[in-house]
Amino acid sequence: MNFWRTLVDLLLPRHCVVCGAELDSTEKDLCNVCLCRIVPVTWTSATDNPLLRIMWDRHEVDAAGSSFYYNASSDYHKIFIAIKYQGYPKLGERLARLSFPVWNALGLGCGVDYIIPVPLAMQRQLKRGYNQAEWIARGVAASMGIPLCTDVLVRRKSNETQTRKSARQRQENAKNIFLARKGRTDLNGRTVLLVDDVVTTGATISDSIRALREAFPTVRVQIYTLGWAGER
Ligand SMILES: [Zn+2]
């Protein structure tokens, strides 16, 4: 046991982001009870599942997967709030590193050349200090040994927060917000794994794919999100 960690915990107790219980020196941001109770997504195919189906009428996507169920009324929603707004991006990295190998065994990530996190607008990233999707993508990259690509896809406008919008408003709000820059990494003929923290309507990821295909018509796309709030 780390003496200094124990001492710091005594002086400045840390708390579980889900249940609020005091953490011991071996726990990072979730207590072991909450970690064990996370509800995993149990889809058995990377090429036919609810996430892939919400993309089918919009874009050709080769494979998709998501690790954990949550909904707005469950305590596990707090994980995604913590990752996004409360300065716990490393929790996203750790959960992705732990859970992605399950999807990899189902074929997600196979043949992928680059991992691309869905970007934040520059203004929002400067304010928040990090992009939560990039930390989740780092966890995937570490478990797969595939490079991140963060210089191609950019968010050109800072759309308003999606939290209180209806599904239709979210879809309208997410149109034409991304741009893929040519002249950097050439993605034609390559396969990319797009990574985001959560997906609800799929509008944000859909617009990311539109932007990538406008710049690189022959890019192939797979999708991974840490959280899934849709049908089981
Ligand atoms: Zn807990």
Residues whose N, C-alpha, C, O or C-beta is under 5 A from the ligand:
A	BS01	ZN	C16 V18 C19 G20 A21 C31 C34
